Amino acid sequence: MNGRHVNRRHLLTALGAVAGVGLAGCLGGDADGPFPDAEWRDGAGLDVETLATTHVESAVEAGGVTLLSTAETSYDGDDDPSPWLPSQEYESRYDLENGRSYLRQEVTETGEPEVIERYVADGEALFRERTDEDVRYGRQAVERTADDFAEALRSEARVGIQVPQESDDSGETTHEGLGNWEPRADGDGEVDGARTARFVSDSFDGERSVPARVETASATVHVFEAGFVPRIEQSWEGPHDDGTATVEVDIAYRDRGVTVTEPDWVAEARNETEG
């Protein structure tokens, strides 16, 4: 594995750190966009804290949600960059009623598959890791209450909207995500046939490890009237090592109330990890 590939143990953290919103259309702010009286609006902008609350609670009240995210990265330098975030896909599903969750992450930058899957149900977690033709399984007990499970869903539902950061000197936890942008109303949008309020920004005021310095950035956020965020897109470009790096992240939230079913590899995983 070359220098562009991070240790798989860090992939989830890396993806969560960059998750956000995408290629914007016209960057004109329009205070007269849809849903002008929504509590998550702040004039022509967004009240990110309120939006995070309405979005997360919508997922919890529905009993679950699916998160789909892709990260597409490119680099034009001569040597392998460090640090680096490889292009990848991430999927998670939470089903509160049945106490189940499923996670899948695949590095797509290589010609050989690198896939990690995790299925949690009935007090145990089962894992499958595939690299080229090699398949490995894992199994461990999970002690998680219904409240713990709901909190895990809340954390996943915040991806791209609010990203918890380390506590500052005051001991309080700060939140970034959309707070790093200045989203402005850009009229009507549509996701899955439903009307959205669309917000866009080309002003990013955050820190990133890839690229090392952001020179251009753009973001688009779609919000349903009830304050649920079905889609967030985001891109950054700038100098990195001796070249230029570009990162594009696309996040979709869907299937509120999703039912998580047992993956077809679970029986083999249990058989391989017996004893």
N, C-alpha and C positions, 0 to 999 in steps of 0.2 A: 504493500500500500504506500503510495507516494505522499509527499508533504501536504497535498491538498486535502487529505482526508483526516478529519479529527477523530479522536478516540470515540467509539460508539457510545461509551458511557456519558459523553458530554453532549450528544446530539440533541436530546430533549431540551436541555438547558439552553443550548445555542439557538434552537428554533424559537423557543419561548422568548428569548431576548430580542429577536429581530421581528417577531410577529407584529404586523401592523396593517397598513392600508394601500392603492396602486395607481397606476397611470391615470392621471387626471385628464379631464376634458378641459373645457374653458374654465379659467381660474377666476371668473368674475363673481364677487359676492352678491347674493340676492336675498335681502331680508324678507322678501315677499314670497319665498318658496312655500312648499306645502307644510301643513301642520304648524302654522305660526304660533299657536297657543300651547303647543306641547311643552310639558314641564322640563323636558331634556334640552329644549332650545334656549339659547342665550342670545337673543336678537338674531343676527345673521350667523352666529356661531353655535357652538355646542357647549352645554354644561356637562363636561365629561364625567364628573362624579355622579350626577343624577342618571346620565345615560348608562353608566356601568351598572348602577343599581337596578334600573328597569330591565335591562337586558338579562342580567344574571337571574333575577327573580322570575322573569318570564320562563327561562329554561327550567328552573327548579319547580315552579308551579305546574309546568307541563309534564314533569316527571322524568325529564332527560333531554338530551340534545346530541347532535352529531357535529363535530368540528372537523373540517377538511382544510388542509393548508398545504401549499406548495411554495418552495423557495427555489428560485432559478438564479444561479450565480454565474458570472463570467469574469475572466481575468486575461489581460493581454500582455502581461510581462513575460520575460524569458524564463524565469525560475519559478518554482512552486512557492506560492505566497504563504506567509505565516503571520498571524493566525488566519484560518480559513473556515468558511462554512460551505460544505459541499451542497450542490443541488439535491433536494430531497422532497419527499412527500410525507405528510403526517396526517393520520386519521385517528380520532377517538370518539367513542360512543359511550354514553352513560345512561343507564336504565334504573331509576330509583325504585320503581315498584318491585322489580325482581332482584335488586341488589347486584346487578351485573355491570361490568364495564369491559370494553375492548379497546386496545390500542395497537396501531400499526405504524411503523416508520420505515421508510425505504430510502436509501441513498441512491439517487438516480444519475449521479455524475459518472459512474463507472459503467463498463459494459457488462459486468458481472453483478448479479443481485446481491444486495446487502440489506436484509429485511429483519426487523425485530417485531415480534407480536407478543401481546400479553392479554390474557383473558382472566378476569376475576369473577368468581361466583362461589357461593356456598362455603365461604371461609378459606378459600385457597386461590392462589394465583398460579397460572400455568404460562410458561414462556416457550416461544419457538424462535430460534435465530437461524437464518439461512444466509450462507455466504457461498456463492457459486454453487457447487453440488454438495456442500457440507451442511447438514442440518443437526442442530443441537436443541435439546429440550431442558427445561428447568421447572421446578415446582417448589412452592413454599406456602406455609400457612399464613393467612391474613386475618388479623383481628381488627375489624372495622365496624363501628356502630353505624346505624342509619344516619346519625348526625355527621359522622366522619365522612360517609359516602356523599352526602349532600354538599359538604364543604369542599370535597374534591371536585365535584361538579362545578361549584361556584368558581373555584380557582381556574379550571379549564375554560369556563365561559368568559373569563376576563381577558383571555389571550387576545392581544391586539388592541384592547380598549384600555385596560389598566394593567401595567406590569409592576408588581411589587419590587421595590428596590431596597437595598440595605438601609437600616435605620441611620438617620443623621445624628449629629451631636446632641440633639434634643431628645433622642430616644424614640422619635416617632418614625413610622414607616412612610416613605414617600411613594407615590405612584406616578409612573410615566405612561408610555403608550401614546394614546391620542393627545395627552397633555404636552407632548413634544412638538405638536403641530399647531397651526392656527386654522382649523377647518372653517371655511366660509360657505354659506348656502349657494348652491349652484342649480337650483330649480328641481324639477321632478326627475325621478329615476324609476327603474323597474327591476325587480328581482323575482324570478319564478312567477311572473305574471301579476305580481302585486305591486302597488304604487309605493315608492319610497321617496323620502327627502334625501337628495344627494348633496354631499359636502365635499369640497376639494381644497387642497392646499399645496403650495410649493415652498412653504417656509418651515424648515425643520430645525429645531433648537434642542438637539439631544446629542449624546455621545454614542459612538459605535466603534466596534473593533474591526468590522469589515463593511465598507472601506474605512481605512484609518482616518481619512478626512473627507467629509461630505461636501462636494461642490454643487451638485444639483440633486434635488429630491422632489417627489410629487406624491400626493396621496388622494385617495377617493374613499368616502365612507357612505354607505347606504343605510338608512334607518326607517323602519316601519313606524306607523303612527303611534303604536303602543310602546315604542322605545326599545324594540328588539332590533339588533344589528345583523342582517343576513349576510352582508358582505363588506369586507375591508380589503383594500389593496394599498400597496406602498412600494416605492422604489427609491434607491439611493445610488449615486455614482460619484466616484472621486479617486484621488491618488491612493495607492496601496502598494507597499514595498516599492519596486521599481517600475510599476505599471499602473493600470487603471482597473478598478474593480467595480462591477455593477451587481446589485442585489435587488431582486424583485420578489415580493411576497404577496400571495393571494390567499385570503382566509374566507371561508364560507361557513356560516352556521345554518343548520337546517334540521329537519326531522324532529321538531319538538315533540316530546312524548314517545321517542323511539323505543322499540323493544329490541334488546340485544339477545341474539340467539347464539348458541354454542358453535364455535368454528369447527370445520370438519377435521381439523388436525388434533383436537383435544383428546380424543380416545387414544390416539397413538402417543401423545404426550404423557398421559396417565400411565400407559403401559410401559413406556421407556423410563419413567421415574419411580416405579414401584420399588418398595423395599428401602 
